């Protein structure tokens, strides 16, 4: 394997970034084989608690989102189909973008005695399949693992997610008797979310080789991009907690489209061209130096030799 792949990890081959073989196997079972925690525990002949410990480590490394972890508790053994995910909006062979695993951190503007009593009884509840984690001064909303928001572009897909959550927040307020939405405030923050380019060409080739590739950032060592088969889909997926939108736009919308539309030279081709230009530049420079240094000795020599050979 060539150098320069630091921060990338393939199934069965560690290239840096920090997943053990055991963690990689659990990750593959969750995302590639769509197995539940219970299924994995039974298959590995261990407790569900042991599986959850590994899943928590994967979350801390940025490979899994908190919403996905909580959603795994209720995932069925029958994974969502292509059509159930995109609601039949896109044919099986078409490329589109899918937002999922979205998490919101929300500071409570005004709570109530009802909310405080609810918090004493438990810190977790479910609304429309989404997990709501309760804290003293804030709540966290984890998107239902079975929900996806799909569109022709990352922006169009995310606009559908915003529309959905803007309808969910009033339900949360009504259920918990608190205020979290108020004009002019900035108390609602998207903490994380994954955006996948479904039916991505590179992902298809990677999955044919039965490889799972995760790319880790050099700045924070967090996983920020991966190629996988979540729900049996061929996906190139931006997964950084803070920069998923930016990453999917740059990698898929900019670079991949540029490769397809313009067929630019590869790095090795550019390297060869640059080396050729350097050699040409050296030759030109050497020729110029000869002309600059030796014009005077050459001219008298020509004058001296000319009579011998000219009529």
C-alpha positions as CSV (number, residue, x, y, z in Angstrom):
1,X,0.0,0.0,0.0
2,X,1.4,3.4,-1.0
3,X,2.3,6.0,1.6
4,X,0.1,9.0,1.9
5,X,-3.0,7.0,2.9
6,X,-2.5,7.9,6.6
7,X,-5.9,8.6,8.2
8,X,-7.7,6.1,6.0
9,X,-8.9,2.7,7.2
10,X,-10.1,-0.3,5.2
11,X,-11.8,-3.4,6.4
12,X,-9.1,-5.9,7.3
13,X,-6.3,-3.4,6.9
14,X,-5.5,-0.5,9.3
15,X,-3.9,2.5,7.7
16,X,-4.2,4.9,10.7
17,X,-7.1,6.6,12.4
18,X,-7.5,4.1,15.2
19,X,-10.2,1.4,14.8
20,X,-9.3,-2.0,16.2
21,X,-10.2,-5.2,14.4
22,X,-13.0,-5.8,16.9
23,X,-14.4,-2.3,16.5
24,X,-14.2,-2.6,12.7
25,X,-16.1,-5.9,12.8
26,X,-18.9,-4.5,15.0
27,X,-19.1,-1.4,12.7
28,X,-19.5,-3.7,9.6
29,X,-22.2,-5.7,11.3
30,X,-24.1,-2.5,12.2
31,X,-23.8,-0.6,8.9
32,X,-23.0,-3.2,6.2
33,X,-25.0,-6.2,7.5
34,X,-27.7,-4.1,9.3
35,X,-27.6,-6.3,12.3
36,X,-29.2,-5.2,15.7
37,X,-27.3,-5.1,19.0
38,X,-29.2,-8.2,20.0
39,X,-28.2,-10.0,16.8
40,X,-24.5,-9.1,17.2
41,X,-24.5,-10.2,20.8
42,X,-26.0,-13.6,19.8
43,X,-23.6,-14.0,16.9
44,X,-20.6,-13.2,19.0
45,X,-21.9,-15.2,22.0
46,X,-21.5,-12.2,24.3
47,X,-23.8,-9.8,26.3
48,X,-25.5,-6.8,24.7
49,X,-23.7,-4.7,27.2
50,X,-20.4,-5.8,25.8
51,X,-21.5,-4.7,22.3
52,X,-22.8,-1.4,23.6
53,X,-19.3,-0.7,25.1
54,X,-17.7,-1.1,21.7
55,X,-20.5,1.0,20.1
56,X,-19.8,3.8,22.6
57,X,-16.1,3.7,21.6
58,X,-17.1,4.0,17.9
59,X,-19.2,7.1,18.8
60,X,-16.4,8.7,20.7
61,X,-14.2,8.2,17.6
62,X,-16.8,10.0,15.5
63,X,-17.7,6.9,13.4
64,X,-21.2,6.6,14.7
65,X,-23.6,9.4,15.8
66,X,-25.4,9.4,19.1
67,X,-28.7,9.3,17.3
68,X,-27.7,6.2,15.5
69,X,-26.6,4.5,18.7
70,X,-30.0,5.2,20.4
71,X,-31.8,4.2,17.3
72,X,-30.1,0.9,17.2
73,X,-32.0,-0.1,20.4
74,X,-35.2,-0.3,18.4
75,X,-33.9,-1.2,14.9
76,X,-35.7,-4.2,13.5
77,X,-33.9,-7.1,11.8
78,X,-35.6,-6.0,8.5
79,X,-33.7,-2.9,7.3
80,X,-35.5,-0.1,5.4
81,X,-35.6,-0.6,1.7
82,X,-34.4,1.8,-1.0
83,X,-37.9,2.9,-1.7
84,X,-38.9,3.3,2.0
85,X,-35.9,5.6,2.5
86,X,-36.5,8.0,-0.4
87,X,-40.3,7.6,-0.5
88,X,-40.1,6.5,-4.1
89,X,-38.9,9.9,-5.2
90,X,-35.8,8.6,-7.0
91,X,-35.3,5.4,-9.1
92,X,-33.0,2.7,-7.7
93,X,-30.2,3.6,-10.1
94,X,-30.3,7.4,-9.6
95,X,-27.9,9.4,-7.5
96,X,-29.4,11.6,-4.7
97,X,-28.5,12.9,-1.3
98,X,-29.7,11.5,2.1
99,X,-29.6,13.3,5.4
100,X,-29.9,11.1,8.5
101,X,-28.6,10.8,12.1
102,X,-29.3,14.5,12.8
103,X,-28.9,15.6,16.4
104,X,-30.1,18.9,17.9
105,X,-28.8,20.5,21.1
106,X,-31.5,22.9,22.4
107,X,-31.2,25.3,25.4
108,X,-34.5,25.5,27.2
109,X,-35.9,29.1,27.2
110,X,-38.5,28.4,29.9
111,X,-39.3,25.2,31.7
112,X,-42.2,24.2,34.0
113,X,-42.9,22.2,37.2
114,X,-44.3,19.5,34.9
115,X,-41.0,19.3,33.1
116,X,-39.0,19.1,36.3
117,X,-41.3,16.4,37.6
118,X,-40.9,14.5,34.3
119,X,-37.1,14.8,34.5
120,X,-37.2,13.3,38.0
121,X,-39.0,10.2,36.6
122,X,-36.6,9.7,33.7
123,X,-34.4,11.6,31.3
124,X,-35.5,10.0,28.0
125,X,-38.6,9.7,26.0
126,X,-39.7,9.2,22.4
127,X,-41.8,11.5,20.2
128,X,-42.6,10.4,16.6
129,X,-39.8,7.8,16.9
130,X,-37.2,10.4,17.8
131,X,-35.3,10.1,21.0
132,X,-35.5,13.2,23.4
133,X,-32.8,13.3,26.1
134,X,-33.8,15.5,29.0
135,X,-31.4,17.7,31.1
136,X,-31.8,20.5,33.6
137,X,-31.3,23.4,31.2
138,X,-31.4,21.7,27.8
139,X,-32.7,18.9,25.7
140,X,-31.1,16.8,22.9
141,X,-33.1,15.5,20.0
142,X,-31.9,12.5,18.1
143,X,-33.4,11.7,14.7
144,X,-35.2,8.4,14.4
145,X,-32.8,5.9,12.6
146,X,-35.6,4.9,10.3
147,X,-36.1,8.4,9.0
148,X,-34.2,9.9,6.1
149,X,-34.5,13.2,4.2
150,X,-33.7,12.9,0.5
151,X,-33.2,15.4,-2.3
152,X,-31.4,16.1,-5.5
153,X,-28.8,18.2,-3.7
154,X,-27.6,18.3,0.0
155,X,-29.3,21.7,0.4
156,X,-32.7,20.4,-0.9
157,X,-32.5,17.3,1.3
158,X,-31.6,19.4,4.4
159,X,-34.5,21.8,3.7
160,X,-36.8,18.8,4.1
161,X,-35.2,18.0,7.4
162,X,-35.6,21.6,8.7
163,X,-39.3,21.5,7.7
164,X,-39.8,18.2,9.6
165,X,-38.0,19.4,12.8
166,X,-39.8,22.8,12.7
167,X,-43.0,20.7,13.0
168,X,-41.5,18.5,15.7
169,X,-40.4,21.2,18.1
170,X,-43.9,22.4,18.9
171,X,-44.9,18.8,19.7
172,X,-42.0,18.7,22.1
173,X,-43.1,21.9,23.8
174,X,-46.6,20.6,24.2
175,X,-45.5,17.2,25.5
176,X,-43.1,18.6,28.1
177,X,-44.7,21.9,28.8
178,X,-41.7,24.1,28.1
179,X,-40.6,26.8,25.6
180,X,-37.7,26.0,23.2
181,X,-38.8,28.1,20.2
182,X,-38.7,31.9,20.3
183,X,-38.1,34.4,17.5
184,X,-34.7,36.2,17.8
185,X,-33.1,33.6,20.0
186,X,-30.2,31.3,19.0
187,X,-30.8,28.4,21.4
188,X,-31.3,25.7,18.8
189,X,-28.1,24.2,17.3
190,X,-27.5,21.3,14.9
191,X,-24.9,19.3,16.8
192,X,-24.3,16.6,14.1
193,X,-25.7,14.9,11.1
194,X,-24.7,12.6,8.2
195,X,-25.2,13.4,4.6
196,X,-24.8,10.6,2.1
197,X,-24.5,10.7,-1.7
198,X,-26.5,7.5,-2.6
199,X,-25.5,5.5,-5.6
200,X,-22.1,7.2,-5.7
201,X,-19.9,5.7,-8.4
202,X,-16.8,5.4,-6.3
203,X,-18.8,3.8,-3.4
204,X,-20.1,1.2,-5.9
205,X,-16.5,0.2,-6.9
206,X,-15.4,0.2,-3.2
207,X,-18.3,-2.0,-2.2
208,X,-17.6,-4.5,-5.1
209,X,-14.3,-5.1,-3.4
210,X,-16.1,-5.5,0.0
211,X,-14.1,-2.8,1.5
212,X,-15.1,-0.3,4.2
213,X,-13.2,3.0,4.0
214,X,-13.3,5.7,6.7
215,X,-11.2,8.9,6.3
216,X,-10.0,10.7,9.5
217,X,-9.2,14.4,9.7
218,X,-5.6,15.5,10.3
219,X,-6.8,18.5,12.4
220,X,-9.0,16.7,15.0
221,X,-8.6,13.0,14.2
222,X,-12.3,12.6,13.8
223,X,-13.9,10.6,11.1
224,X,-15.2,12.9,8.4
225,X,-15.9,10.8,5.3
226,X,-16.6,7.2,4.5
227,X,-17.7,4.8,1.8
228,X,-20.1,2.1,3.0
229,X,-23.3,0.1,2.3
230,X,-25.7,1.4,5.0
231,X,-29.1,-0.2,4.5
232,X,-27.5,-2.0,1.4
233,X,-27.0,1.4,-0.3
234,X,-23.8,2.5,-2.1
235,X,-23.0,5.7,-0.2
236,X,-20.2,8.3,-0.1
237,X,-21.0,9.9,3.2
238,X,-19.9,13.0,5.1
239,X,-20.0,12.3,8.8
240,X,-18.1,15.1,10.6
241,X,-20.3,16.4,13.5
242,X,-19.8,20.1,12.5
243,X,-18.8,20.1,8.8
244,X,-20.9,17.5,7.0
245,X,-22.7,19.9,4.8
246,X,-19.4,21.6,3.7
247,X,-17.6,18.3,3.2
248,X,-20.3,16.7,1.0
249,X,-20.5,19.9,-1.1
250,X,-16.7,20.0,-1.6
251,X,-16.1,16.3,-2.1
252,X,-19.1,15.3,-4.2
253,X,-20.6,18.4,-5.7
254,X,-17.2,20.0,-6.5
255,X,-14.4,17.5,-7.0
256,X,-16.3,14.4,-8.2
257,X,-18.3,16.5,-10.7
258,X,-15.1,18.1,-11.9
259,X,-13.6,14.7,-12.4
260,X,-16.6,13.5,-14.4
261,X,-17.2,16.7,-16.4
262,X,-13.6,17.8,-17.2
263,X,-11.5,14.7,-16.8
264,X,-8.6,16.5,-15.2
265,X,-5.2,14.9,-15.0
266,X,-4.3,12.8,-12.1
267,X,-1.7,13.8,-9.5
268,X,0.8,11.4,-11.0
269,X,0.2,12.9,-14.4
270,X,0.6,16.4,-13.0
271,X,3.8,15.3,-11.2
272,X,5.3,14.1,-14.5
273,X,4.3,17.3,-16.3
274,X,5.8,19.4,-13.6
275,X,9.1,17.4,-13.7
276,X,9.2,17.9,-17.5
277,X,8.7,21.6,-17.1
278,X,11.5,21.8,-14.5
279,X,13.9,20.0,-16.9
280,X,13.0,22.4,-19.8
281,X,13.4,25.4,-17.5
282,X,16.9,24.1,-16.5
283,X,18.0,23.8,-20.1
284,X,16.7,27.3,-20.9
285,X,18.5,28.7,-17.9
286,X,21.7,27.0,-18.8
287,X,21.6,28.3,-22.4
288,X,20.9,31.8,-21.1
289,X,23.8,31.6,-18.7
290,X,26.2,30.5,-21.6
291,X,25.1,33.4,-23.7
292,X,25.4,35.9,-20.8
293,X,28.9,34.7,-19.7
294,X,30.7,34.0,-23.0
295,X,29.6,36.5,-25.7
296,X,33.0,38.3,-25.9
297,X,35.4,35.3,-26.2
298,X,33.1,33.7,-28.8
299,X,33.0,36.6,-31.2
300,X,36.8,37.1,-31.6
301,X,37.2,33.4,-32.1
302,X,34.7,33.5,-34.9
303,X,36.6,36.4,-36.5
304,X,39.9,34.6,-36.2
305,X,38.6,31.4,-37.8
306,X,36.5,32.9,-40.5
307,X,39.4,33.8,-43.0
308,X,40.6,30.2,-42.9
309,X,37.4,28.8,-44.2
310,X,35.9,31.6,-46.3
311,X,37.1,31.9,-49.9
